[in-house]
């Protein structure tokens, strides 16, 4: 966080000893340590609250678009329209008809080759 070396800490300690004296220096150091700890806990709490709020916002967005839960983000962004069931059924029927026509033509070709 701060770039404080050993020499700087030693200088602050000596100045504190001279200014406060040997009786009040331990109490002042303890008070400063408690204040720094309290500030760290406060900052950590604020950071956790922000992260929780971000997670809550993501959950709200997922609840607005429930299909994004089941599909990947790339698929939900495209939002391709689905085909009606009757169109899918007719496509399947066309595929079966083409397959039977192809097999009938192949059978006729093999019969002609045998003759």
C-alpha positions in Angstrom: 0.0 0.0 0.0 2.6 2.6 1.1 6.2 2.2 0.1 7.7 2.6 3.5 11.1 1.1 4.2 12.8 0.1 7.5 14.7 3.4 7.7 11.5 5.4 7.4 9.8 3.3 10.1 12.8 3.7 12.4 12.8 7.5 11.9 9.0 7.7 12.7 9.6 5.5 15.8 12.5 7.7 17.1 10.4 10.9 16.5 7.5 9.4 18.3 9.7 8.4 21.2 11.1 11.9 21.4 7.7 13.7 21.0 5.5 11.4 23.1 8.0 10.0 25.5 8.4 6.4 26.6 5.2 6.4 28.8 2.7 7.4 26.1 4.4 5.8 23.0 3.0 2.2 23.5 -0.5 3.5 24.1 -0.3 5.7 21.0 1.1 2.8 18.9 -1.8 0.6 20.1 -4.3 3.3 19.3 -2.9 3.8 15.8 -2.9 0.0 15.2 -6.6 -0.2 16.3 -7.5 2.7 14.0 -5.7 1.1 11.0 -7.5 -2.3 11.8 -10.8 -0.6 12.0 -10.2 1.2 8.7 -9.3 -2.1 7.0 -12.4 -3.8 8.3 -14.6 -1.0 7.1 -13.0 -1.0 3.7 -13.4 -4.8 3.5 -17.0 -4.5 4.5 -17.7 -1.9 1.9 -16.0 -4.1 -0.7 -18.1 -7.1 0.3 -21.3 -5.0 0.1 -20.4 -3.8 -3.4 -19.6 -7.4 -4.6 -22.9 -8.6 -3.1 -24.8 -5.9 -4.8 -23.2 -6.8 -8.2 -24.2 -10.4 -7.7 -27.7 -9.4 -6.8 -27.9 -7.3 -10.0 -26.7 -10.2 -12.1 -29.4 -12.4 -10.5 -32.1 -9.8 -11.2 -31.0 -9.6 -14.9 -31.1 -13.4 -15.2 -34.6 -13.4 -13.7 -35.8 -10.8 -16.2 -34.7 -13.2 -19.0 -35.2 -16.7 -17.8 -34.1 -18.3 -21.1 -30.5 -16.9 -20.5 -30.2 -19.4 -17.6 -30.7 -22.4 -19.9 -28.9 -21.0 -23.0 -25.5 -19.6 -23.2 -25.0 -15.8 -23.4 -24.2 -16.0 -27.1 -27.4 -17.9 -27.9 -29.7 -15.7 -25.8 -28.2 -12.6 -27.5 -29.1 -13.9 -31.0 -32.7 -14.7 -30.0 -33.4 -16.7 -33.1 -37.1 -17.4 -33.7 -38.1 -21.0 -33.3 -39.9 -22.9 -36.1 -43.5 -23.9 -35.5 -44.1 -27.6 -34.8 -46.0 -28.1 -38.1 -43.1 -26.7 -40.1 -40.7 -29.1 -38.4 -43.1 -32.1 -39.0 -43.5 -31.2 -42.7 -39.7 -30.9 -43.0 -39.3 -34.4 -41.5 -41.9 -35.8 -44.0 -40.1 -34.2 -46.9 -36.8 -35.7 -45.8 -38.4 -39.2 -45.5 -40.0 -38.8 -49.0 -36.6 -37.8 -50.5 -34.9 -40.8 -48.9 -37.5 -43.3 -50.2 -37.3 -41.7 -53.7 -33.6 -42.0 -53.7 -33.7 -45.6 -52.5 -36.3 -46.5 -55.2 -34.1 -44.9 -57.9 -31.0 -46.8 -56.7 -33.0 -50.1 -56.8 -34.1 -49.4 -60.4 -30.5 -48.6 -61.4 -29.2 -51.8 -60.0 -32.0 -53.8 -61.7 -31.1 -52.2 -65.0 -27.4 -53.0 -64.5 -28.2 -56.7 -63.8 -30.0 -57.1 -67.2 
